[in-house]
Each structure stands twice: as C-alpha cells, then as structure tokens.
Amino acid sequence: MSYQRYSEEFRSEAIKQVTERGHSVSDVSKRLGISGKSLYAWVSA
C-alpha cells in the first residue's frame, strides 16, 4: 500500500473548500484525488 504525503498548503486549501466554500467532502475528495476518509480527518482535526 502506498502512502502519499500532502503539503500543509494542499491540506489547508482542501479544508477551506469544505468549511468556507460549502462543498461536500465527497466532491472535494474526488476532484483532488484524495480519499474521503483522509479529508474527513483533516477537517475534524
């Protein structure tokens, strides 16, 4: 299983798309090519 590290800037922008712009986690994760589980964890952290 491969492990991908994302920059703080990438994570921050993904979180903003969910929290500030109102996009759904599933839409953002599909668009950015990351797992929904990872994005949920970033948002909740």
N, CA, C and O atoms as CSV, one atom per row, in Angstrom:
chain,resi,resn,atom,element,x,y,z
A,1,MET,N,N,0.842,-1.176,0.000
A,1,MET,CA,C,0.000,0.000,0.000
A,1,MET,C,C,0.887,1.239,0.000
A,1,MET,O,O,1.791,1.351,0.828
A,2,SER,N,N,0.642,2.156,-0.906
A,2,SER,CA,C,1.466,3.363,-0.973
A,2,SER,C,C,0.918,4.433,-0.036
A,2,SER,O,O,-0.281,4.494,0.239
A,3,TYR,N,N,1.816,5.259,0.438
A,3,TYR,CA,C,1.464,6.310,1.384
A,3,TYR,C,C,1.843,7.643,0.771
A,3,TYR,O,O,3.006,7.875,0.441
A,4,GLN,N,N,0.860,8.519,0.619
A,4,GLN,CA,C,1.098,9.822,-0.001
A,4,GLN,C,C,1.054,10.906,1.058
A,4,GLN,O,O,0.113,10.967,1.850
A,5,ARG,N,N,2.066,11.763,1.079
A,5,ARG,CA,C,2.079,12.903,1.999
A,5,ARG,C,C,1.682,14.145,1.225
A,5,ARG,O,O,2.131,14.365,0.101
A,6,TYR,N,N,0.847,14.938,1.835
A,6,TYR,CA,C,0.382,16.169,1.213
A,6,TYR,C,C,0.917,17.361,1.987
A,6,TYR,O,O,1.057,17.305,3.209
A,7,SER,N,N,1.214,18.436,1.275
A,7,SER,CA,C,1.745,19.633,1.920
A,7,SER,C,C,0.667,20.293,2.780
A,7,SER,O,O,-0.528,20.068,2.585
A,8,GLU,N,N,1.106,21.101,3.722
A,8,GLU,CA,C,0.168,21.839,4.572
A,8,GLU,C,C,-0.708,22.761,3.727
A,8,GLU,O,O,-1.893,22.930,4.014
A,9,GLU,N,N,-0.131,23.351,2.697
A,9,GLU,CA,C,-0.887,24.248,1.821
A,9,GLU,C,C,-2.007,23.482,1.109
A,9,GLU,O,O,-3.132,23.972,1.008
A,10,PHE,N,N,-1.695,22.285,0.619
A,10,PHE,CA,C,-2.691,21.456,-0.060
A,10,PHE,C,C,-3.822,21.093,0.900
A,10,PHE,O,O,-5.000,21.200,0.558
A,11,ARG,N,N,-3.450,20.664,2.101
A,11,ARG,CA,C,-4.452,20.291,3.102
A,11,ARG,C,C,-5.326,21.478,3.477
A,11,ARG,O,O,-6.547,21.358,3.575
A,12,SER,N,N,-4.689,22.623,3.684
A,12,SER,CA,C,-5.409,23.826,4.072
A,12,SER,C,C,-6.425,24.224,3.009
A,12,SER,O,O,-7.560,24.576,3.330
A,13,GLU,N,N,-6.020,24.168,1.755
A,13,GLU,CA,C,-6.932,24.523,0.666
A,13,GLU,C,C,-8.089,23.528,0.571
A,13,GLU,O,O,-9.228,23.928,0.329
A,14,ALA,N,N,-7.814,22.259,0.755
A,14,ALA,CA,C,-8.879,21.249,0.719
A,14,ALA,C,C,-9.876,21.475,1.847
A,14,ALA,O,O,-11.085,21.371,1.637
A,15,ILE,N,N,-9.383,21.783,3.036
A,15,ILE,CA,C,-10.250,22.040,4.187
A,15,ILE,C,C,-11.103,23.285,3.943
A,15,ILE,O,O,-12.291,23.292,4.266
A,16,LYS,N,N,-10.511,24.335,3.376
A,16,LYS,CA,C,-11.250,25.565,3.084
A,16,LYS,C,C,-12.389,25.313,2.107
A,16,LYS,O,O,-13.465,25.898,2.233
A,17,GLN,N,N,-12.150,24.442,1.137
A,17,GLN,CA,C,-13.199,24.149,0.157
A,17,GLN,C,C,-14.419,23.538,0.832
A,17,GLN,O,O,-15.548,23.752,0.391
A,18,VAL,N,N,-14.195,22.780,1.899
A,18,VAL,CA,C,-15.305,22.154,2.617
A,18,VAL,C,C,-15.922,23.136,3.611
A,18,VAL,O,O,-17.140,23.314,3.629
A,19,THR,N,N,-15.097,23.769,4.434
A,19,THR,CA,C,-15.615,24.580,5.538
A,19,THR,C,C,-16.072,25.977,5.130
A,19,THR,O,O,-17.086,26.462,5.630
A,20,GLU,N,N,-15.344,26.627,4.233
A,20,GLU,CA,C,-15.669,28.005,3.881
A,20,GLU,C,C,-16.503,28.127,2.612
A,20,GLU,O,O,-17.336,29.026,2.497
A,21,ARG,N,N,-16.285,27.239,1.678
A,21,ARG,CA,C,-16.977,27.351,0.390
A,21,ARG,C,C,-18.205,26.447,0.290
A,21,ARG,O,O,-18.967,26.539,-0.672
A,22,GLY,N,N,-18.398,25.578,1.277
A,22,GLY,CA,C,-19.600,24.768,1.327
A,22,GLY,C,C,-19.649,23.563,0.411
A,22,GLY,O,O,-20.721,22.992,0.206
A,23,HIS,N,N,-18.514,23.159,-0.148
A,23,HIS,CA,C,-18.501,21.960,-0.989
A,23,HIS,C,C,-18.540,20.721,-0.092
A,23,HIS,O,O,-18.087,20.755,1.052
A,24,SER,N,N,-19.082,19.638,-0.625
A,24,SER,CA,C,-19.144,18.409,0.160
A,24,SER,C,C,-17.785,17.723,0.180
A,24,SER,O,O,-16.969,17.903,-0.724
A,25,VAL,N,N,-17.559,16.942,1.212
A,25,VAL,CA,C,-16.294,16.212,1.347
A,25,VAL,C,C,-16.116,15.259,0.169
A,25,VAL,O,O,-15.013,15.130,-0.364
A,26,SER,N,N,-17.178,14.601,-0.235
A,26,SER,CA,C,-17.051,13.645,-1.340
A,26,SER,C,C,-16.697,14.346,-2.648
A,26,SER,O,O,-15.882,13.832,-3.414
A,27,ASP,N,N,-17.288,15.506,-2.920
A,27,ASP,CA,C,-16.963,16.244,-4.143
A,27,ASP,C,C,-15.509,16.698,-4.145
A,27,ASP,O,O,-14.805,16.529,-5.140
A,28,VAL,N,N,-15.063,17.271,-3.038
A,28,VAL,CA,C,-13.686,17.770,-2.950
A,28,VAL,C,C,-12.692,16.619,-3.056
A,28,VAL,O,O,-11.688,16.727,-3.760
A,29,SER,N,N,-12.967,15.526,-2.363
A,29,SER,CA,C,-12.022,14.400,-2.404
A,29,SER,C,C,-11.915,13.808,-3.811
A,29,SER,O,O,-10.823,13.437,-4.240
A,30,LYS,N,N,-13.026,13.716,-4.525
A,30,LYS,CA,C,-12.988,13.203,-5.899
A,30,LYS,C,C,-12.218,14.153,-6.806
A,30,LYS,O,O,-11.401,13.719,-7.618
A,31,ARG,N,N,-12.478,15.448,-6.666
A,31,ARG,CA,C,-11.833,16.443,-7.520
A,31,ARG,C,C,-10.320,16.484,-7.293
A,31,ARG,O,O,-9.551,16.644,-8.241
A,32,LEU,N,N,-9.898,16.339,-6.041
A,32,LEU,CA,C,-8.479,16.432,-5.721
A,32,LEU,C,C,-7.752,15.085,-5.767
A,32,LEU,O,O,-6.524,15.035,-5.701
A,33,GLY,N,N,-8.512,14.005,-5.878
A,33,GLY,CA,C,-7.899,12.685,-5.965
A,33,GLY,C,C,-7.379,12.162,-4.641
A,33,GLY,O,O,-6.371,11.458,-4.593
A,34,ILE,N,N,-8.076,12.511,-3.562
A,34,ILE,CA,C,-7.699,12.008,-2.241
A,34,ILE,C,C,-8.865,11.223,-1.672
A,34,ILE,O,O,-9.985,11.319,-2.174
A,35,SER,N,N,-8.612,10.453,-0.634
A,35,SER,CA,C,-9.695,9.668,-0.057
A,35,SER,C,C,-10.582,10.550,0.817
A,35,SER,O,O,-10.114,11.490,1.460
A,36,GLY,N,N,-11.848,10.230,0.822
A,36,GLY,CA,C,-12.785,10.961,1.660
A,36,GLY,C,C,-12.439,10.812,3.127
A,36,GLY,O,O,-12.613,11.742,3.914
A,37,LYS,N,N,-11.952,9.643,3.489
A,37,LYS,CA,C,-11.564,9.393,4.880
A,37,LYS,C,C,-10.462,10.350,5.327
A,37,LYS,O,O,-10.513,10.886,6.434
A,38,SER,N,N,-9.481,10.562,4.481
A,38,SER,CA,C,-8.396,11.495,4.800
A,38,SER,C,C,-8.933,12.907,4.958
A,38,SER,O,O,-8.579,13.608,5.906
A,39,LEU,N,N,-9.777,13.323,4.040
A,39,LEU,CA,C,-10.308,14.680,4.106
A,39,LEU,C,C,-11.173,14.882,5.344
A,39,LEU,O,O,-11.095,15.929,5.986
A,40,TYR,N,N,-11.993,13.898,5.688
A,40,TYR,CA,C,-12.777,13.987,6.926
A,40,TYR,C,C,-11.854,14.163,8.135
A,40,TYR,O,O,-12.137,14.960,9.030
A,41,ALA,N,N,-10.763,13.423,8.152
A,41,ALA,CA,C,-9.812,13.521,9.273
A,41,ALA,C,C,-9.180,14.898,9.328
A,41,ALA,O,O,-9.019,15.459,10.412
A,42,TRP,N,N,-8.818,15.456,8.175
A,42,TRP,CA,C,-8.224,16.788,8.145
A,42,TRP,C,C,-9.196,17.834,8.648
A,42,TRP,O,O,-8.814,18.722,9.410
A,43,VAL,N,N,-10.450,17.739,8.230
A,43,VAL,CA,C,-11.464,18.723,8.626
A,43,VAL,C,C,-11.743,18.645,10.119
A,43,VAL,O,O,-11.904,19.672,10.777
A,44,SER,N,N,-11.802,17.444,10.649
A,44,SER,CA,C,-12.121,17.288,12.066
A,44,SER,C,C,-10.949,17.628,12.975
A,44,SER,O,O,-11.140,17.888,14.163
A,45,ALA,N,N,-9.736,17.628,12.426
A,45,ALA,CA,C,-8.545,17.910,13.249
A,45,ALA,C,C,-8.313,19.356,13.495
A,45,ALA,O,O,-7.350,19.721,14.169
